[in-house]
Amino acid sequence: MAYKSDIEIAREAKKRPIQEIGAKLGIPTEHLLPFGHDKAKVSDEFIKAQRGREDGKLILVTAINPTPAGEGKTTTTVGLADGLNRIGKQAAICIREASLGPCFGMKGGAAGGGYAQVVPMEEMNLHFTGDFHAITSAHNLLSAMIDNHIYWGNELEIDERRVVWRRVLDMNDRALRDVVTSLGGVSNGFPRQTGFDITVASEVMAILCLSTDLNDLEKRLGDIIVAYRRDRTPIYCRDIKADGAMTVLLQQAMQPNLVQTLENNPAFVHGGPFANIAHGCNSVVSTTLALKLADYVVTEAGFGADLGAEKFMNIKCRKAGLAPSVVVLVATVRAMKMNGGVARADLGAENVEAVIGGCPNLGRHIANLKSFGVPVVVAINHFVTDTDDEVQAIKDYVNTHGSEAILCQHWEKGSEGTVDLATRVAEIADADIASFAPIYPDEMPLMEKIETIAKRIYHADEVLADKKIRDQLRQWEEAGYGDLPVCMAKTQYSFSTDPNLRGAPTGHSVPVREVRLSAGAGFVVAICGEIMTMPGLPRTPAAEAIMLNDDGEIEGLF
């Protein structure tokens, strides 16, 4: 049987005018700012008017550690929401926007797949409504104003060796990780070493995703620490007087984007921090709005549960006062085989033993998620090569861990393939059995927070951090930042910091290479192992296959 590609399926979508999608959630036409016929932003006025309404149920979709076999977390998020609507529930989706870096690098797209997609797929994966461009511009405006302040006399007495605000670009470009700026003479400023991060790693991205409104946004932008004086006292964004202009650039970007699934159900797509180098969740404003408008809100957190879900619980939920009712953990037979030692080329052959051998990765994620006090359901994202015995092996394993696994065929069948999952998830959510709580308190010292995540979530023996890093954390605590949560920047491919160490490793160490204070976003970033905040392109980037065909249609996006 020949299957259509994701982009072919997306092109055939029978989209409804975005005003009709908004009407499903009670959003009047006058409160939608249309971007074409099939996407719109929701007005700030409407969002504020919903604040007194009761919240629906929040459902988090996460996954095992990603493998080259693919897990389909976004596909499952979309399929589950469509399934909930199919069984008569009012459900909405909240997911992140796609970065151009991965689209042209390895992923080729991030809107779901098969018959469980959000559309318009091409626009979502490319420029969309311009939010990432606004974030990039706001971030780099601050960079320019810092260097300009130094050039015109440096009234704030910034120590040029201690400017910590880098520049950003929404592209994978390893050549920009470390650069020297202002070469070429006196008129170009003072030369100094700096670098670029990818836009999704920008503190401005995190701030936009964690802010509740424009006033909160401007305050958080003002709280950004951009540099230090020679006496180590901090210089803030508000000292540079950039916070107002940055807020202006971000005003429209703060408004959530409304689109639709292939089955014409509402989806909010807003914000896009990666979970391996940032906090990996869509915006608080879109999630809280969706909870006021829908009975069930299905959201996702990036990469594996050890990264995205941990940050969703410990950072986003803590800061926004959210509490998930149930977690859906996505796994595949293929990924279990890879964790069990099967090569990618051999995944099509039945191998129940390898499935069982790879299940400890799944089991650890189940236990980790339950430690937050939330019930867990495993969604087995079905591939055509899966056999009944392989699927049953996962179900049996999950049962021994006090949860249940449900086979899902949304990629092939859309909502019809998730009726069982949607029914069970709604039952659990409605039972109100969750007792959510983060795994560490605000008052715990920063180093202990890092160690708590490393030991309880990664199952590491120890955290390796030199005296300079420990001293830096203590200095931030003395400056009043000790109550902040920590955001671990770590490879997504393993519980450890070694991307090649699959399964459920123990006895490993977590080396912390660097720590960064995101005072505006409200967390401390611990950069572990070899993880980079500016990715590079792979040997064969997806961009090589992305082009326009003779009909002017985009080819190459997955």
MITI-941167 format. One record per residue (C-alpha): chain; residue in three letters; x, z, y; residue number from 1. Coordinates in pm, whole numbers. Each point is the difference from the previous one (the first is absolute). Layout:
N
A / ALA / X / Z / Y / NUM
...
This chain:
558
A / MET / 0 / 0 / 0 / 1
A / ALA / 138 / -102 / 339 / 2
A / TYR / -23 / 271 / 265 / 3
A / LYS / -17 / -70 / 372 / 4
A / SER / 262 / 145 / 230 / 5
A / ASP / -91 / 279 / 240 / 6
A / ILE / 19 / -233 / 298 / 7
A / GLU / -224 / -257 / -170 / 8
A / ILE / -259 / 269 / -69 / 9
A / ALA / 26 / 127 / 357 / 10
A / ARG / -57 / -349 / 142 / 11
A / GLU / -325 / -28 / -196 / 12
A / ALA / -134 / 329 / 139 / 13
A / LYS / -351 / -13 / 141 / 14
A / LYS / 72 / 217 / 299 / 15
A / ARG / -276 / 143 / 215 / 16
A / PRO / 25 / 29 / 380 / 17
A / ILE / 183 / 319 / 85 / 18
A / GLN / -303 / 126 / 193 / 19
A / GLU / -194 / 11 / -329 / 20
A / ILE / 277 / 203 / -163 / 21
A / GLY / -3 / 242 / 292 / 22
A / ALA / -378 / 33 / -29 / 23
A / LYS / 42 / 127 / -359 / 24
A / LEU / 172 / 305 / 150 / 25
A / GLY / -226 / 27 / 303 / 26
A / ILE / 253 / -142 / 247 / 27
A / PRO / -189 / -188 / 275 / 28
A / THR / 126 / -345 / 99 / 29
A / GLU / 88 / 118 / 351 / 30
A / HIS / 251 / 245 / -148 / 31
A / LEU / 190 / -269 / -191 / 32
A / LEU / 281 / -193 / 167 / 33
A / PRO / 8 / -323 / -206 / 34
A / PHE / 321 / -175 / -100 / 35
A / GLY / -156 / -326 / -115 / 36
A / HIS / -307 / 16 / -225 / 37
A / ASP / 132 / 219 / -281 / 38
A / LYS / 190 / 291 / 151 / 39
A / ALA / -58 / 241 / 287 / 40
A / LYS / 119 / 321 / 157 / 41
A / VAL / -233 / 299 / 40 / 42
A / SER / -37 / 137 / 353 / 43
A / ASP / 145 / 334 / 99 / 44
A / GLU / -338 / 94 / 150 / 45
A / PHE / -177 / -44 / -334 / 46
A / ILE / 268 / 195 / -187 / 47
A / LYS / -34 / 299 / 235 / 48
A / ALA / -379 / -4 / -38 / 49
A / GLN / 26 / 57 / -377 / 50
A / ARG / 197 / 323 / 10 / 51
A / GLY / -291 / 234 / -64 / 52
A / ARG / -118 / -176 / -316 / 53
A / GLU / 50 / 132 / -351 / 54
A / ASP / 285 / -142 / -208 / 55
A / GLY / -38 / -201 / -318 / 56
A / LYS / 218 / 45 / -308 / 57
A / LEU / 367 / -100 / 20 / 58
A / ILE / 148 / -174 / -305 / 59
A / LEU / 376 / -59 / -19 / 60
A / VAL / 143 / -286 / -206 / 61
A / THR / 365 / 33 / -99 / 62
A / ALA / 217 / -124 / -286 / 63
A / ILE / 287 / 57 / -236 / 64
A / ASN / 347 / -100 / 119 / 65
A / PRO / -8 / -376 / 66 / 66
A / THR / 161 / -239 / -246 / 67
A / PRO / 61 / -376 / 13 / 68
A / ALA / -298 / -26 / -238 / 69
A / GLY / -235 / 93 / 285 / 70
A / GLU / -255 / 280 / 12 / 71
A / GLY / -270 / -132 / 236 / 72
A / LYS / -65 / 306 / 217 / 73
A / THR / -160 / -189 / 290 / 74
A / THR / -191 / -220 / -244 / 75
A / THR / -141 / 312 / -163 / 76
A / THR / -84 / 154 / 338 / 77
A / VAL / -204 / -308 / 90 / 78
A / GLY / -155 / -27 / -347 / 79
A / LEU / -105 / 366 / 1 / 80
A / ALA / -168 / -23 / 341 / 81
A / ASP / -180 / -318 / -105 / 82
A / GLY / -102 / 179 / -323 / 83
A / LEU / -140 / 296 / 194 / 84
A / ASN / -207 / -234 / 214 / 85
A / ARG / -113 / -184 / -312 / 86
A / ILE / -146 / 319 / -153 / 87
A / GLY / -193 / 71 / 319 / 88
A / LYS / 241 / 222 / 191 / 89
A / GLN / 101 / -59 / 361 / 90
A / ALA / 377 / -37 / -10 / 91
A / ALA / 271 / -119 / 237 / 92
A / ILE / 370 / -73 / -46 / 93
A / CYS / 291 / 127 / 210 / 94
A / ILE / 334 / -170 / -66 / 95
A / ARG / 316 / -87 / 191 / 96
A / GLU / 101 / -320 / 173 / 97
A / ALA / 270 / -222 / -148 / 98
A / SER / 351 / -23 / 141 / 99
A / LEU / 154 / -343 / 45 / 100
A / GLY / 321 / 129 / -161 / 101
A / PRO / -136 / 38 / -356 / 102
A / CYS / -231 / -302 / 38 / 103
A / PHE / 300 / -225 / 55 / 104
A / GLY / 219 / 211 / -227 / 105
A / MET / -129 / 98 / -344 / 106
A / LYS / -372 / 75 / 9 / 107
A / GLY / -142 / -311 / 162 / 108
A / GLY / -320 / 183 / 102 / 109
A / ALA / -184 / 334 / 0 / 110
A / ALA / -375 / -55 / -1 / 111
A / GLY / -84 / 65 / -365 / 112
A / GLY / -27 / -271 / -261 / 113
A / GLY / -225 / -209 / -217 / 114
A / TYR / -366 / 77 / 63 / 115
A / ALA / 80 / 334 / 161 / 116
A / GLN / 137 / -107 / 336 / 117
A / VAL / -45 / 68 / 368 / 118
A / VAL / -44 / -309 / 216 / 119
A / PRO / 108 / -183 / 212 / 120
A / MET / 304 / 24 / -226 / 121
A / GLU / 235 / -231 / 194 / 122
A / GLU / -59 / 164 / 339 / 123
A / MET / 28 / 349 / -148 / 124
A / ASN / 340 / -82 / -144 / 125
A / LEU / 133 / -167 / 313 / 126
A / HIS / -77 / 81 / 366 / 127
A / PHE / -349 / 148 / -59 / 128
A / THR / -115 / 157 / 329 / 129
A / GLY / 348 / 53 / 142 / 130
A / ASP / 31 / 374 / -68 / 131
A / PHE / 352 / -21 / -141 / 132
A / HIS / 112 / -213 / 294 / 133
A / ALA / -136 / 263 / 239 / 134
A / ILE / 181 / 278 / -186 / 135
A / THR / 323 / -200 / 1 / 136
A / SER / -34 / -68 / 373 / 137
A / ALA / -78 / 361 / 88 / 138
A / HIS / 292 / 127 / -205 / 139
A / ASN / 247 / -245 / 153 / 140
A / LEU / -130 / 60 / 352 / 141
A / LEU / 117 / 358 / -43 / 142
A / SER / 336 / -124 / -129 / 143
A / ALA / 41 / -223 / 305 / 144
A / MET / -98 / 278 / 240 / 145
A / ILE / 253 / 240 / -154 / 146
A / ASP / 287 / -245 / 48 / 147
A / ASN / -131 / -89 / 346 / 148
A / HIS / -3 / 367 / 101 / 149
A / ILE / 362 / 35 / -110 / 150
A / TYR / 96 / -319 / 185 / 151
A / TRP / -151 / 116 / 330 / 152
A / GLY / 193 / 325 / 24 / 153
A / ASN / -119 / 212 / -295 / 154
A / GLU / -176 / 266 / 208 / 155
A / LEU / -108 / 179 / -321 / 156
A / GLU / 365 / 27 / -111 / 157
A / ILE / -64 / -165 / -337 / 158
A / ASP / 299 / 19 / -232 / 159
A / GLU / 38 / -366 / -98 / 160
A / ARG / 142 / 110 / -336 / 161
A / ARG / -321 / 186 / -76 / 162
A / VAL / -269 / -260 / 68 / 163
A / VAL / -209 / 29 / -318 / 164
A / TRP / -269 / -257 / 85 / 165
A / ARG / 76 / -326 / -182 / 166
A / ARG / -174 / -335 / 32 / 167
A / VAL / -248 / -158 / -243 / 168
A / LEU / -102 / -340 / -134 / 169
A / ASP / -282 / -85 / -243 / 170
A / MET / 226 / -193 / -234 / 171
A / ASN / 244 / 73 / -281 / 172
A / ASP / 338 / -62 / 166 / 173
A / ARG / 295 / 193 / -143 / 174
A / ALA / 237 / -147 / 261 / 175
A / LEU / -165 / 219 / 264 / 176
A / ARG / 39 / 335 / -177 / 177
A / ASP / 306 / 87 / 209 / 178
A / VAL / 75 / -181 / 326 / 179
A / VAL / 191 / 44 / 325 / 180
A / THR / -198 / -69 / 317 / 181
A / SER / 89 / -73 / 363 / 182
A / LEU / 318 / -196 / -64 / 183
A / GLY / 106 / -255 / 262 / 184
A / GLY / 96 / 198 / 305 / 185
A / VAL / -125 / 247 / 259 / 186
A / SER / -319 / -188 / 84 / 187
A / ASN / -123 / 37 / -361 / 188
A / GLY / 18 / 379 / -7 / 189
A / PHE / 207 / 244 / -203 / 190
A / PRO / 97 / -110 / -353 / 191
A / ARG / -116 / 230 / -278 / 192
A / GLN / -65 / -10 / -371 / 193
A / THR / -365 / -2 / -107 / 194
A / GLY / -218 / -190 / -246 / 195
A / PHE / -342 / -133 / -94 / 196
A / ASP / -264 / 137 / -234 / 197
A / ILE / -297 / -197 / -130 / 198
A / THR / -312 / 53 / 214 / 199
A / VAL / -183 / 189 / -274 / 200
A / ALA / 273 / 268 / 15 / 201
A / SER / -44 / 44 / 376 / 202
A / GLU / -113 / 342 / 119 / 203
A / VAL / -243 / -193 / 222 / 204
A / MET / -165 / -132 / -318 / 205
A / ALA / -30 / 353 / -138 / 206
A / ILE / -135 / 128 / 330 / 207
A / LEU / -265 / -271 / 17 / 208
A / CYS / -105 / 80 / -356 / 209
A / LEU / -20 / 377 / 57 / 210
A / SER / -152 / 8 / 351 / 211
A / THR / -368 / 84 / 43 / 212
A / ASP / -57 / -182 / 330 / 213
A / LEU / 182 / -151 / 298 / 214
A / ASN / 65 / 338 / 164 / 215
A / ASP / 155 / 130 / -321 / 216
A / LEU / 197 / -325 / -30 / 217
A / GLU / 149 / 33 / 348 / 218
A / LYS / 92 / 365 / -54 / 219
A / ARG / 170 / -78 / -332 / 220
A / LEU / 189 / -293 / 154 / 221
A / GLY / 119 / 233 / 275 / 222
A / ASP / 124 / 246 / -264 / 223
A / ILE / 240 / -254 / -157 / 224
A / ILE / 360 / 118 / 23 / 225
A / VAL / 209 / -301 / 101 / 226
A / ALA / 343 / 150 / 73 / 227
A / TYR / 196 / 318 / 71 / 228
A / ARG / 218 / 121 / 286 / 229
A / ARG / 355 / 120 / -53 / 230
A / ASP / -129 / 355 / -30 / 231
A / ARG / -231 / -123 / -284 / 232
A / THR / -322 / 51 / 198 / 233
A / PRO / -255 / -273 / -81 / 234
A / ILE / -118 / -289 / 215 / 235
A / TYR / -365 / -95 / -60 / 236
A / CYS / -183 / -326 / 39 / 237
A / ARG / -198 / 155 / 287 / 238
A / ASP / 332 / 72 / 177 / 239
A / ILE / 69 / -374 / -8 / 240
A / LYS / -358 / -51 / 132 / 241
A / ALA / -81 / -256 / -269 / 242
A / ASP / -295 / 175 / -167 / 243
A / GLY / -265 / -138 / 237 / 244
A / ALA / 107 / -362 / -32 / 245
A / MET / 36 / 34 / -376 / 246
A / THR / -356 / 130 / -20 / 247
A / VAL / -120 / -300 / 198 / 248
A / LEU / 170 / -233 / -249 / 249
A / LEU / -160 / 190 / -289 / 250
A / GLN / -350 / 42 / 145 / 251
A / GLN / -159 / -281 / -201 / 252
A / ALA / 222 / 61 / -303 / 253
A / MET / -152 / 351 / -27 / 254
A / GLN / -341 / -150 / -78 / 255
A / PRO / -63 / -39 / -377 / 256
A / ASN / -37 / -352 / -141 / 257
A / LEU / -317 / -79 / -194 / 258
A / VAL / 2 / -276 / -264 / 259
A / GLN / -176 / -55 / -334 / 260
A / THR / 57 / -32 / -371 / 261
A / LEU / -80 / -311 / -200 / 262
A / GLU / -333 / 169 / -75 / 263
A / ASN / -66 / 54 / 374 / 264
A / ASN / 54 / 375 / -1 / 265
A / PRO / 160 / 167 / 305 / 266
A / ALA / 374 / 66 / 12 / 267
A / PHE / 202 / 165 / 274 / 268
A / VAL / 359 / -128 / 8 / 269
A / HIS / 210 / 193 / 249 / 270
A / GLY / 360 / 116 / 28 / 271
A / GLY / 275 / -69 / -248 / 272
A / PRO / 284 / 249 / -57 / 273
A / PHE / 188 / -50 / -328 / 274
A / ALA / -5 / 297 / -237 / 275
A / ASN / 363 / -31 / -108 / 276
A / ILE / 137 / 42 / 355 / 277
A / ALA / -301 / 138 / 191 / 278
A / HIS / -325 / 184 / -76 / 279
A / GLY / -175 / -294 / -166 / 280
A / CYS / -365 / 47 / 107 / 281
A / ASN / -246 / -194 / 212 / 282
A / SER / -107 / 145 / 335 / 283
A / VAL / -177 / 331 / 41 / 284
A / VAL / -239 / -157 / 250 / 285
A / SER / -120 / -263 / -250 / 286
A / THR / -33 / 249 / -287 / 287
A / THR / -190 / 256 / 206 / 288
A / LEU / -227 / -271 / 143 / 289
A / ALA / -75 / -139 / -346 / 290
A / LEU / -87 / 350 / -126 / 291
A / LYS / -264 / 27 / 274 / 292
A / LEU / -154 / -336 / -86 / 293
A / ALA / 13 / -23 / -381 / 294
A / ASP / -93 / 234 / -284 / 295
A / TYR / 323 / -83 / -185 / 296
A / VAL / 331 / -110 / 151 / 297
A / VAL / 262 / -151 / -229 / 298
A / THR / 350 / 13 / 145 / 299
A / GLU / 346 / -50 / -144 / 300
A / ALA / 347 / 138 / 53 / 301
A / GLY / 307 / -216 / -42 / 302
A / PHE / 221 / -45 / -307 / 303
A / GLY / -4 / 262 / -277 / 304
A / ALA / -178 / 334 / 22 / 305
A / ASP / 335 / 180 / 38 / 306
A / LEU / 31 / -167 / 342 / 307
A / GLY / -330 / -120 / 147 / 308
A / ALA / -234 / 257 / -151 / 309
A / GLU / 240 / 289 / 68 / 310
A / LYS / 19 / -102 / 368 / 311
A / PHE / -374 / -63 / 19 / 312
A / MET / -58 / 357 / -118 / 313
A / ASN / 283 / 181 / 176 / 314
A / ILE / 7 / -194 / 329 / 315
A / LYS / -318 / -199 / 70 / 316
A / CYS / -254 / 243 / -148 / 317
A / ARG / 183 / 300 / 149 / 318
A / LYS / 11 / -153 / 348 / 319
A / ALA / -348 / -156 / 2 / 320
A / GLY / -194 / 269 / -185 / 321
A / LEU / -93 / -236 / -284 / 322
A / ALA / -59 / 89 / -365 / 323
A / PRO / -38 / -254 / -282 / 324
A / SER / -278 / 56 / -254 / 325
A / VAL / 169 / -194 / -280 / 326
A / VAL / 317 / -199 / -61 / 327
A / VAL / 7 / -329 / -193 / 328
A / LEU / 340 / -61 / -158 / 329
A / VAL / 66 / -367 / -80 / 330
A / ALA / 204 / -96 / -306 / 331
A / THR / 41 / -309 / -215 / 332
A / VAL / 89 / -59 / -362 / 333
A / ARG / 281 / -228 / 119 / 334
A / ALA / 152 / 267 / 223 / 335
A / MET / -16 / 255 / -282 / 336
A / LYS / 193 / -244 / -219 / 337
A / MET / 267 / -44 / 268 / 338
A / ASN / 32 / 376 / 33 / 339
A / GLY / 28 / 4 / -378 / 340
A / GLY / 300 / -233 / 10 / 341
A / VAL / -155 / -346 / -50 / 342
A / ALA / 155 / -289 / 195 / 343
A / ARG / -226 / -186 / 241 / 344
A / ALA / 24 / -319 / -207 / 345
A / ASP / -141 / 182 / -305 / 346
A / LEU / -299 / 168 / 161 / 347
A / GLY / -252 / -245 / -150 / 348
A / ALA / 61 / 119 / -358 / 349
A / GLU / -194 / 299 / -131 / 350
A / ASN / 213 / 315 / -11 / 351
A / VAL / -202 / 319 / -31 / 352
A / GLU / 311 / 206 / -62 / 353
A / ALA / 150 / -111 / 333 / 354
A / VAL / -327 / 78 / 179 / 355
A / ILE / 11 / 353 / -136 / 356
A / GLY / 370 / 25 / 86 / 357
A / GLY / -72 / -92 / 362 / 358
A / CYS / -297 / 234 / 47 / 359
A / PRO / 202 / 306 / 111 / 360
A / ASN / 32 / -166 / 344 / 361
A / LEU / -379 / -8 / 16 / 362
A / GLY / -28 / 355 / -131 / 363
A / ARG / 230 / 138 / 266 / 364
A / HIS / -202 / -165 / 275 / 365
A / ILE / -321 / 147 / -141 / 366
A / ALA / 151 / 350 / -3 / 367
A / ASN / 144 / -41 / 351 / 368
A / LEU / -333 / -112 / 144 / 369
A / LYS / -190 / 280 / -169 / 370
A / SER / 241 / 249 / 159 / 371
A / PHE / -169 / -82 / 333 / 372
A / GLY / -331 / 123 / -145 / 373
A / VAL / -163 / -342 / -29 / 374
A / PRO / -153 / -156 / -317 / 375
A / VAL / 169 / -315 / -129 / 376
A / VAL / -144 / -311 / -166 / 377
A / VAL / 232 / -267 / -138 / 378
A / ALA / -97 / -363 / 60 / 379
A / ILE / 154 / -237 / -254 / 380
A / ASN / 31 / -327 / 191 / 381
A / HIS / -63 / -258 / -272 / 382
A / PHE / 225 / -299 / -70 / 383
A / VAL / -104 / -277 / -240 / 384
A / THR / 294 / 75 / -230 / 385
A / ASP / -109 / 363 / -54 / 386
A / THR / -119 / 82 / -351 / 387
A / ASP / -269 / 251 / -95 / 388
A / ASP / 253 / 220 / -177 / 389
A / GLU / 230 / 10 / 304 / 390
A / VAL / -288 / 94 / 229 / 391
A / GLN / -116 / 267 / -244 / 392
A / ALA / 351 / 145 / -10 / 393
A / ILE / -14 / 64 / 374 / 394
A / LYS / -350 / 147 / -25 / 395
A / ASP / 107 / 235 / -276 / 396
A / TYR / 309 / 110 / 194 / 397
A / VAL / -199 / 66 / 317 / 398
A / ASN / -255 / 203 / -195 / 399
A / THR / 278 / 235 / -114 / 400
A / HIS / 75 / 63 / 369 / 401
A / GLY / -353 / 112 / 80 / 402
A / SER / -105 / -319 / 176 / 403
A / GLU / -168 / -323 / -101 / 404
A / ALA / 110 / -363 / 19 / 405
A / ILE / -245 / -283 / 66 / 406
A / LEU / 69 / -369 / -60 / 407
A / CYS / -59 / -214 / 311 / 408
A / GLN / -35 / -379 / 18 / 409
A / HIS / -53 / -46 / 373 / 410
A / TRP / 274 / -262 / 39 / 411
A / GLU / -196 / -234 / -228 / 412
A / LYS / -358 / 116 / 53 / 413
A / GLY / -14 / 168 / 341 / 414
A / SER / -240 / 295 / 26 / 415
A / GLU / -145 / -72 / -343 / 416
A / GLY / 335 / 109 / -142 / 417
A / THR / 0 / 341 / 171 / 418
A / VAL / -353 / 126 / -62 / 419
A / ASP / 120 / 261 / -249 / 420
A / LEU / 277 / 122 / 230 / 421
A / ALA / -228 / 9 / 306 / 422
A / THR / -269 / 192 / -187 / 423
A / ARG / 242 / 265 / -124 / 424
A / VAL / 183 / 34 / 333 / 425
A / ALA / -330 / 48 / 185 / 426
A / GLU / -108 / 265 / -253 / 427
A / ILE / 322 / 196 / 48 / 428
A / ALA / -8 / -34 / 380 / 429
A / ASP / -361 / 115 / 14 / 430
A / ALA / 77 / 302 / -219 / 431
A / ASP / 222 / 146 / 275 / 432
A / ILE / 248 / 146 / -248 / 433
A / ALA / 314 / -71 / 204 / 434
A / SER / 184 / 294 / 157 / 435
A / PHE / 260 / -192 / 198 / 436
A / ALA / 305 / 167 / 150 / 437
A / PRO / 348 / -129 / 97 / 438
A / ILE / 282 / 119 / -224 / 439
A / TYR / 194 / 184 / 271 / 440
A / PRO / -103 / 206 / 308 / 441
A / ASP / 83 / -91 / 360 / 442
A / GLU / 221 / 305 / 42 / 443
A / MET / 235 / -84 / -288 / 444
A / PRO / 354 / -88 / 124 / 445
A / LEU / 70 / -374 / 19 / 446
A / MET / 267 / 0 / -268 / 447
A / GLU / -231 / 187 / -236 / 448
A / LYS / -272 / -258 / 63 / 449
A / ILE / 242 / -277 / -101 / 450
A / GLU / 98 / 199 / -310 / 451
A / THR / -365 / 67 / -88 / 452
A / ILE / -80 / -372 / -5 / 453
A / ALA / 320 / -85 / -186 / 454
A / LYS / -58 / 261 / -269 / 455
A / ARG / -380 / 2 / -35 / 456
A / ILE / -71 / -371 / 49 / 457
A / TYR / 326 / -175 / -102 / 458
A / HIS / 94 / 269 / -258 / 459
A / ALA / 358 / 5 / 130 / 460
A / ASP / 236 / 286 / -70 / 461
A / GLU / 139 / 19 / 352 / 462
A / VAL / 22 / -152 / 345 / 463
A / LEU / 346 / -100 / 120 / 464
A / ALA / 36 / 40 / 377 / 465
A / ASP / 324 / 75 / 184 / 466
A / LYS / 49 / 270 / 263 / 467
A / LYS / -59 / -243 / 288 / 468
A / ILE / -348 / -84 / -126 / 469
A / ARG / -92 / 362 / -73 / 470
A / ASP / 125 / 106 / 344 / 471
A / GLN / -205 / -278 / 161 / 472
A / LEU / -316 / 118 / -176 / 473
A / ARG / 65 / 357 / 117 / 474
A / GLN / 50 / -119 / 358 / 475
A / TRP / -336 / -179 / -9 / 476
A / GLU / -163 / 315 / -133 / 477
A / GLU / 150 / 199 / 287 / 478
A / ALA / -133 / -263 / 241 / 479
A / GLY / -355 / 54 / -130 / 480
A / TYR / -32 / -281 / -253 / 481
A / GLY / 19 / 212 / -316 / 482
A / ASP / -373 / -24 / -71 / 483
A / LEU / 9 / -380 / -40 / 484
A / PRO / -51 / -165 / -340 / 485
A / VAL / 276 / -216 / -148 / 486
A / CYS / -14 / -371 / -70 / 487
A / MET / 229 / -103 / -285 / 488
A / ALA / 160 / -345 / 27 / 489
A / LYS / 83 / -90 / -361 / 490
A / THR / -6 / -292 / -242 / 491
A / GLN / -350 / -74 / -126 / 492
A / TYR / 115 / -114 / -344 / 493
A / SER / 85 / 336 / -150 / 494
A / PHE / -74 / 372 / 24 / 495
A / SER / 372 / 28 / 68 / 496
A / THR / 207 / -168 / 271 / 497
A / ASP / 135 / -247 / -258 / 498
A / PRO / -235 / -303 / -5 / 499
A / ASN / 108 / -87 / -354 / 500
A / LEU / -100 / 336 / -149 / 501
A / ARG / -351 / -60 / -134 / 502
A / GLY / -237 / 226 / -188 / 503
A / ALA / -8 / 371 / 82 / 504
A / PRO / 364 / 100 / 54 / 505
A / THR / 116 / 360 / 24 / 506
A / GLY / 335 / 158 / 75 / 507
A / HIS / 70 / -224 / 300 / 508
A / SER / 102 / 86 / 356 / 509
A / VAL / -149 / -119 / 331 / 510
A / PRO / 273 / -75 / 255 / 511
A / VAL / -118 / 19 / 363 / 512
A / ARG / 213 / -239 / 202 / 513
A / GLU / -154 / 51 / 342 / 514
A / VAL / -286 / 182 / 173 / 515
A / ARG / -196 / -126 / 300 / 516
A / LEU / -242 / 192 / 221 / 517
A / SER / -323 / -186 / 78 / 518
A / ALA / -127 / 251 / 253 / 519
A / GLY / -280 / -226 / 125 / 520
A / ALA / -130 / -90 / -344 / 521
A / GLY / 39 / 360 / -108 / 522
A / PHE / 231 / -7 / -300 / 523
A / VAL / 365 / 8 / -103 / 524
A / VAL / 133 / -299 / -195 / 525
A / ALA / 248 / 66 / -283 / 526
A / ILE / 182 / -321 / -97 / 527
A / CYS / 101 / 24 / -365 / 528
A / GLY / 241 / -199 / -213 / 529
A / GLU / 61 / -361 / 100 / 530
A / ILE / -341 / -72 / 155 / 531
A / MET / 15 / -218 / 313 / 532
A / THR / -234 / 14 / 300 / 533
A / MET / 71 / -370 / 58 / 534
A / PRO / -52 / -190 / -328 / 535
A / GLY / 173 / -324 / -87 / 536
A / LEU / -143 / -319 / -143 / 537
A / PRO / 39 / -64 / -377 / 538
A / ARG / 218 / -279 / -139 / 539
A / THR / -305 / -229 / -9 / 540
A / PRO / -235 / 111 / 279 / 541
A / ALA / -370 / -81 / -21 / 542
A / ALA / 42 / -180 / 334 / 543
A / GLU / 161 / -291 / -186 / 544
A / ALA / -336 / -84 / -160 / 545
A / ILE / -227 / 68 / 301 / 546
A / MET / -109 / -316 / 182 / 547
A / LEU / -292 / -208 / 125 / 548
A / ASN / -143 / -261 / -237 / 549
A / ASP / -128 / -342 / 103 / 550
A / ASP / -338 / 152 / 88 / 551
A / GLY / 158 / 250 / 235 / 552
A / GLU / -63 / 288 / -240 / 553
A / ILE / 252 / 275 / -68 / 554
A / GLU / 170 / -11 / -339 / 555
A / GLY / 228 / 259 / -157 / 556
A / LEU / -175 / 325 / 89 / 557
A / PHE / -86 / 159 / -334 / 558
